[in-house]
Amino acid sequence: MPRVEGDKAYLVSSQVSGTQCLKFSYHMYGADIGSLIVYENMGSQMVELFKISGDQGNQWKKAEVQIKNGNHYSVVFSGVRGSSYQGDIALDEISIASGQCSGSPGTPKPTETPRHLSGSCGQKGYGLSDFPKIVGGQEATPGEWPWQVVLLHNVGDGTFPFCGGSLVSNQHVITAAHCVESMHWDRVKIKLGKHDLSVEKEYENFYIATNGITIHPQYQYTDYDIAVIRLSTSVEFTHAIKPVCINSGIDFAGQLCYITGWGTLHNGGSMPNILQEAQVPVATPQQCEESYSSTIITDRMLCAGFSQGGTDTCLGDSGGPLVCQHSDGSWYLTGVTSWGFGCAAAGYYGVYANVANLYPWVKQVTGL
């Protein structure tokens, strides 16, 4: 039985294959409800099929989920405990039948919840690999990091990738100030949902940042290295395009987090086409200052990586996310790739804009 916030209870079906219609009823009621998540488990990979979070009222609701897969798989129900015992999640009338669903009642959309509550942001996409896995990293699973965006410089008849960023709402992207300080907004394009830069048509949408770029007014070289891009069109969220939560004060020091991007795989190397990921621990402020100098490191910065080197962001990853997973399962934008000494050099951490300490400005600009 789940006893603390973030604990999970599971219900697993027997194996099935082919096109199936999953039907079930659920009841989520109380003051501190967590999340109900349904996965398709194929052994090496779990794909999210359904998710809903928060109080759904004192009533039973029905759901249908269409599953299409030629391989063998099982269905996994996961109940994630909320912040206290004042609520419960119940399931009933579960059935899995071959064929198409009728289309009614359909999968309900999650209710709107405050930004920092589980379910409204920070939920992974297709690839739900949470196993320890840029420099020293590996290729990400398609759709695994749905908030990752690529910034493109619009020059003449072509566009060229130059930095990364993170989708934080349906109209805002956070990136590094040094990425866009010399860019005019009408020269920057944003691609969302990208995995392979060499493939023109994946699941991405294309937005132009015509509403402008806001750089932190105190930005100076490496300090206050954060900027907000406002998109010209509201983004429609999909499995491959979702916002990440913004860290407004959670301390992740010592926790293993993830960095992602299309930056070079080694210092002086070429950029890969496939999105890369790597797992790195967040350093304490003391470790960060010892790595560089207390006169260089400010509280608007944080460090992440291994003291022995080997895993780090590199050229082209700038502006991209350092994300950490909270106990409620949601992922939080904790750092924005900023600078460092070389790439994965021993004795030197990667340095990131400290999102939690810069959050008051982010909130002022975005309203989030």
C-alpha positions as CSV (number, residue, x, y, z in Angstrom):
1,M,0.0,0.0,0.0
2,P,1.4,3.4,-0.9
3,R,2.4,5.1,2.4
4,V,4.2,8.3,1.4
5,E,3.8,10.9,-1.4
6,G,4.9,9.6,-4.8
7,D,4.5,5.9,-3.8
8,K,2.9,3.7,-6.4
9,A,0.5,0.8,-6.5
10,Y,0.3,-1.4,-9.6
11,L,-2.3,-3.6,-11.3
12,V,-1.0,-5.7,-14.2
13,S,-3.0,-7.6,-16.8
14,S,-2.1,-10.8,-18.5
15,Q,-0.3,-10.6,-21.8
16,V,-2.3,-9.7,-25.0
17,S,-1.4,-8.8,-28.6
18,G,-2.9,-7.0,-31.5
19,T,-5.6,-4.3,-31.5
20,Q,-7.4,-4.2,-28.2
21,C,-10.0,-2.0,-26.6
22,L,-9.3,-1.3,-22.9
23,K,-12.3,-0.2,-20.8
24,F,-12.4,0.7,-17.2
25,S,-14.2,2.8,-14.5
26,Y,-12.2,5.0,-12.1
27,H,-13.0,6.9,-8.9
28,M,-10.6,9.7,-7.8
29,Y,-11.9,11.7,-4.9
30,G,-10.3,13.6,-2.0
31,A,-8.2,16.5,-1.0
32,D,-4.8,15.2,-2.0
33,I,-5.3,13.0,-5.0
34,G,-2.2,11.9,-7.0
35,S,-2.4,10.4,-10.5
36,L,-3.8,7.4,-12.3
37,I,-1.6,6.3,-15.2
38,V,-2.1,3.4,-17.6
39,Y,0.9,2.0,-19.5
40,E,1.4,-0.4,-22.3
41,N,4.2,-2.6,-21.1
42,M,6.3,-4.3,-23.8
43,G,9.0,-5.5,-21.5
44,S,11.9,-3.2,-22.5
45,Q,9.7,-0.2,-22.9
46,M,6.5,1.3,-21.2
47,V,4.3,3.6,-23.2
48,E,1.9,5.9,-21.5
49,L,-1.7,5.4,-22.8
50,F,-3.7,7.4,-20.3
51,K,-3.1,9.8,-17.4
52,I,-5.3,11.9,-15.2
53,S,-4.5,13.7,-11.9
54,G,-6.3,15.4,-9.1
55,D,-9.7,15.3,-7.6
56,Q,-12.3,14.1,-10.2
57,G,-15.3,14.5,-7.9
58,N,-17.3,11.9,-5.8
59,Q,-18.4,9.9,-8.8
60,W,-17.4,7.0,-11.0
61,K,-16.2,7.8,-14.5
62,K,-15.7,5.6,-17.5
63,A,-12.8,5.5,-19.9
64,E,-11.8,3.7,-23.1
65,V,-8.3,3.4,-24.6
66,Q,-7.6,2.0,-28.0
67,I,-4.4,0.0,-28.2
68,K,-2.8,-1.0,-31.5
69,N,0.4,-3.2,-31.3
70,G,1.4,-6.3,-33.2
71,N,3.7,-7.5,-30.4
72,H,2.8,-9.1,-27.0
73,Y,2.2,-6.6,-24.2
74,S,0.5,-6.2,-20.9
75,V,-1.5,-3.3,-19.5
76,V,-0.3,-1.7,-16.3
77,F,-2.4,0.5,-14.1
78,S,-0.3,2.8,-11.8
79,G,-1.8,4.7,-8.9
80,V,0.5,7.5,-7.6
81,R,-0.1,8.6,-4.0
82,G,-0.8,12.2,-3.3
83,S,0.6,14.4,-0.6
84,S,-1.6,12.9,2.2
85,Y,-4.0,10.1,3.0
86,Q,-7.0,12.4,2.3
87,G,-8.1,10.8,-0.9
88,D,-8.2,7.5,-2.8
89,I,-8.1,6.1,-6.3
90,A,-10.3,3.1,-7.2
91,L,-10.8,1.0,-10.3
92,D,-13.6,-1.2,-11.4
93,E,-15.2,-2.9,-14.5
94,I,-11.8,-3.4,-16.2
95,S,-12.0,-5.3,-19.6
96,I,-9.7,-5.8,-22.5
97,A,-11.4,-7.0,-25.7
98,S,-10.1,-7.6,-29.2
99,G,-11.0,-5.0,-31.9
100,Q,-11.9,-1.3,-32.1
101,C,-13.4,0.8,-29.3
102,S,-16.8,2.2,-29.9
103,G,-15.5,5.8,-29.4
104,S,-17.7,6.4,-26.4
105,P,-17.2,7.5,-23.7
106,G,-13.7,8.2,-24.9
107,T,-10.6,9.1,-22.9
108,P,-11.3,12.1,-20.7
109,K,-8.8,15.0,-20.7
110,P,-7.0,15.7,-17.4
111,T,-8.6,18.5,-15.5
112,E,-6.7,21.8,-15.3
113,T,-4.4,21.8,-12.2
114,P,-2.0,24.4,-10.8
115,R,1.4,24.4,-12.5
116,H,3.3,22.7,-9.8
117,L,0.8,19.8,-9.2
118,S,1.5,16.4,-10.8
119,G,-0.2,16.0,-14.2
120,S,-0.2,19.5,-15.5
121,C,3.4,19.5,-16.7
122,G,6.6,17.5,-16.7
123,Q,5.1,14.3,-18.0
124,K,7.3,12.2,-20.4
125,G,6.1,11.2,-23.8
126,Y,6.3,7.9,-25.8
127,G,9.6,6.7,-24.4
128,L,9.2,6.1,-20.7
129,S,12.7,4.7,-20.0
130,D,13.7,5.8,-16.5
131,F,16.9,3.7,-16.5
132,P,20.3,5.3,-16.0
133,K,21.6,5.9,-19.4
134,I,25.9,14.9,-25.4
135,V,29.3,13.7,-24.1
136,G,29.2,10.4,-22.4
137,G,25.5,10.0,-23.1
138,Q,23.3,8.0,-25.5
139,E,20.6,8.5,-28.0
140,A,17.2,9.3,-26.5
141,T,14.0,7.4,-27.2
142,P,11.8,9.2,-29.7
143,G,9.3,11.4,-27.8
144,E,10.9,10.8,-24.5
145,W,11.6,14.4,-23.7
146,P,8.6,16.2,-25.2
147,W,9.6,19.7,-23.9
148,Q,12.9,19.7,-25.7
149,V,12.9,22.2,-28.6
150,V,15.6,23.2,-31.1
151,L,16.2,26.8,-32.0
152,L,16.9,27.5,-35.6
153,H,18.5,30.6,-37.2
154,N,16.5,31.7,-40.2
155,V,19.1,32.8,-42.8
156,G,18.1,33.3,-46.5
157,D,16.4,30.2,-47.7
158,G,17.6,27.9,-44.9
159,T,17.5,27.4,-41.2
160,F,20.3,26.2,-39.0
161,P,20.2,24.8,-35.5
162,F,22.2,26.7,-33.0
163,C,20.8,26.1,-29.5
164,G,18.2,24.2,-27.4
165,G,15.3,25.2,-25.2
166,S,12.5,24.0,-23.1
167,L,8.7,24.3,-23.7
168,V,7.2,25.5,-20.4
169,S,3.7,26.5,-21.6
170,N,1.6,26.6,-24.7
171,Q,3.3,29.9,-25.6
172,H,6.6,30.1,-23.9
173,V,10.1,28.6,-24.3
174,I,13.0,29.0,-21.9
175,T,16.5,29.1,-23.3
176,A,19.9,30.7,-22.4
177,A,20.3,34.4,-22.9
178,H,23.7,34.0,-24.6
179,C,21.9,32.0,-27.3
180,V,19.7,34.8,-28.4
181,E,21.4,38.0,-27.2
182,S,22.4,38.9,-30.7
183,M,19.4,37.4,-32.5
184,H,16.4,39.4,-33.7
185,W,13.1,37.6,-32.9
186,D,12.1,37.3,-36.6
187,R,15.2,35.3,-37.3
188,V,14.5,32.6,-34.8
189,K,12.3,29.6,-35.4
190,I,11.3,26.9,-33.0
191,K,10.8,23.3,-33.7
192,L,9.0,21.1,-31.3
193,G,8.7,17.3,-31.1
194,K,12.0,16.8,-32.9
195,H,14.1,13.7,-32.5
196,D,16.1,13.3,-35.7
197,L,17.2,16.6,-37.2
198,S,17.9,14.9,-40.5
199,V,14.3,14.0,-40.9
200,E,12.2,16.9,-42.1
201,K,8.7,15.5,-41.2
202,E,8.4,13.8,-37.8
203,Y,5.7,14.8,-35.4
204,E,6.9,18.4,-34.9
205,N,5.0,21.6,-35.3
206,F,6.7,24.7,-36.5
207,Y,6.3,28.0,-34.7
208,I,8.0,31.4,-35.2
209,A,8.8,33.5,-32.2
210,T,7.1,36.6,-33.6
211,N,6.0,37.9,-30.3
212,G,9.6,38.5,-29.2
213,I,12.4,37.4,-27.0
214,T,12.9,38.7,-23.4
215,I,16.4,38.5,-22.0
216,H,17.0,38.9,-18.3
217,P,17.8,42.6,-17.8
218,Q,20.8,41.7,-15.5
219,Y,22.3,39.2,-18.0
220,Q,26.0,39.7,-18.2
221,Y,28.2,37.1,-20.0
222,T,27.6,34.0,-17.7
223,D,25.4,35.4,-15.0
224,Y,21.6,35.6,-15.2
225,D,21.9,33.5,-18.4
226,I,18.2,33.0,-19.1
227,A,15.7,34.2,-21.7
228,V,12.1,33.6,-22.5
229,I,10.8,33.2,-26.1
230,R,7.1,33.9,-26.7
231,L,5.6,31.8,-29.5
232,S,3.4,33.3,-32.2
233,T,0.8,30.5,-31.9
234,S,-0.4,28.5,-28.9
235,V,1.0,25.0,-29.0
236,E,-1.4,22.0,-29.1
237,F,0.1,19.4,-26.7
238,T,0.5,15.9,-28.0
239,H,2.4,12.8,-26.8
240,A,5.5,14.3,-28.4
241,I,5.0,17.9,-27.4
242,K,4.4,18.7,-23.7
243,P,5.6,21.4,-21.3
244,V,8.1,20.8,-18.5
245,C,7.4,22.0,-14.9
246,I,9.4,25.1,-13.8
247,N,11.4,24.6,-10.6
248,S,10.4,27.4,-8.3
249,G,12.3,26.2,-5.2
250,I,12.9,22.4,-5.0
251,D,16.4,21.4,-4.0
252,F,17.7,18.6,-6.2
253,A,21.3,18.7,-5.0
254,G,22.8,15.2,-5.0
255,Q,20.0,13.8,-7.2
256,L,20.6,12.2,-10.6
257,C,19.0,14.3,-13.3
258,Y,19.0,14.4,-17.1
259,I,20.6,16.7,-19.7
260,T,19.5,16.5,-23.3
261,G,20.4,18.1,-26.6
262,W,21.9,17.9,-30.1
263,G,25.3,19.3,-29.1
264,T,28.7,17.9,-30.1
265,L,29.6,14.5,-28.8
266,H,33.1,15.6,-27.8
267,N,35.0,18.9,-27.7
268,G,35.6,19.9,-31.3
269,G,33.4,17.2,-32.7
270,S,30.4,17.3,-35.0
271,M,26.7,17.6,-33.9
272,P,24.6,14.5,-34.0
273,N,21.2,14.3,-35.8
274,I,19.6,12.2,-33.0
275,L,18.7,13.8,-29.7
276,Q,21.2,12.8,-27.0
277,E,20.5,12.2,-23.3
278,A,22.8,11.7,-20.3
279,Q,22.3,11.3,-16.5
280,V,24.2,13.6,-14.2
281,P,24.1,14.4,-10.5
282,V,23.3,18.0,-9.3
283,A,26.3,19.3,-7.4
284,T,26.0,21.2,-4.1
285,P,26.9,24.9,-4.2
286,Q,30.1,24.2,-2.2
287,Q,31.2,21.6,-4.8
288,C,30.4,24.0,-7.6
289,E,32.5,26.8,-6.0
290,E,35.4,24.4,-5.4
291,S,35.3,23.3,-9.0
292,Y,35.6,26.9,-10.3
293,S,35.8,29.8,-7.8
294,S,33.4,31.5,-5.4
295,T,34.1,34.7,-7.2
296,I,32.9,33.2,-10.5
297,I,29.9,31.1,-9.3
298,T,26.9,33.0,-8.2
299,D,23.6,31.9,-6.8
300,R,22.1,32.3,-10.3
301,M,24.1,29.3,-11.3
302,L,24.2,25.6,-10.4
303,C,26.6,22.8,-11.4
304,A,25.9,19.3,-12.5
305,G,28.1,16.4,-13.6
306,F,30.8,14.1,-12.3
307,S,34.0,15.4,-10.7
308,Q,36.0,12.9,-12.7
309,G,34.4,14.3,-15.9
310,G,33.2,12.0,-18.8
311,T,29.6,13.2,-19.0
312,D,28.5,16.8,-19.9
313,T,26.8,19.1,-22.2
314,C,28.9,20.5,-25.1
315,L,28.8,23.0,-27.9
316,G,25.2,23.2,-29.4
317,D,23.5,22.1,-26.2
318,S,23.3,25.7,-24.8
319,G,19.9,26.7,-23.7
320,G,18.7,23.2,-23.3
321,P,17.3,21.6,-20.2
322,L,18.6,20.0,-17.1
323,V,15.5,18.3,-15.7
324,C,15.0,16.5,-12.4
325,Q,12.2,14.2,-11.4
326,H,10.2,15.0,-8.3
327,S,8.7,12.4,-6.0
328,D,5.3,12.9,-7.6
329,G,6.7,11.7,-10.9
330,S,6.8,15.1,-12.6
331,W,9.9,16.5,-14.3
332,Y,11.1,20.0,-13.4
333,L,13.3,22.3,-15.4
334,T,16.1,22.9,-12.9
335,G,18.9,24.2,-15.0
336,V,19.4,25.9,-18.4
337,T,22.7,24.8,-20.1
338,S,25.0,27.8,-19.8
339,W,28.8,27.3,-19.8
340,G,31.7,25.3,-18.5
341,F,35.4,24.6,-18.9
342,G,35.7,22.4,-22.0
343,C,33.3,19.5,-22.4
344,A,33.3,16.8,-19.7
345,A,36.7,17.9,-18.5
346,A,37.9,16.2,-15.2
347,G,37.5,18.5,-12.2
348,Y,35.0,20.8,-13.8
349,Y,31.2,20.5,-13.7
350,G,28.9,21.8,-16.3
351,V,27.3,25.1,-15.3
352,Y,23.6,25.9,-15.7
353,A,21.3,28.8,-15.0
354,N,19.7,28.1,-11.7
355,V,16.0,28.2,-12.6
356,A,14.7,28.1,-9.0
357,N,16.6,31.2,-8.1
358,L,15.6,32.9,-11.3
359,Y,12.0,31.9,-11.0
360,P,10.6,35.3,-9.8
361,W,11.7,36.9,-13.1
362,V,10.4,33.9,-15.1
363,K,7.0,34.3,-13.4
364,Q,7.0,38.0,-14.1
365,V,7.6,37.5,-17.8
366,T,5.4,34.4,-18.4
367,G,2.8,34.6,-15.7
368,L,3.4,30.9,-14.9
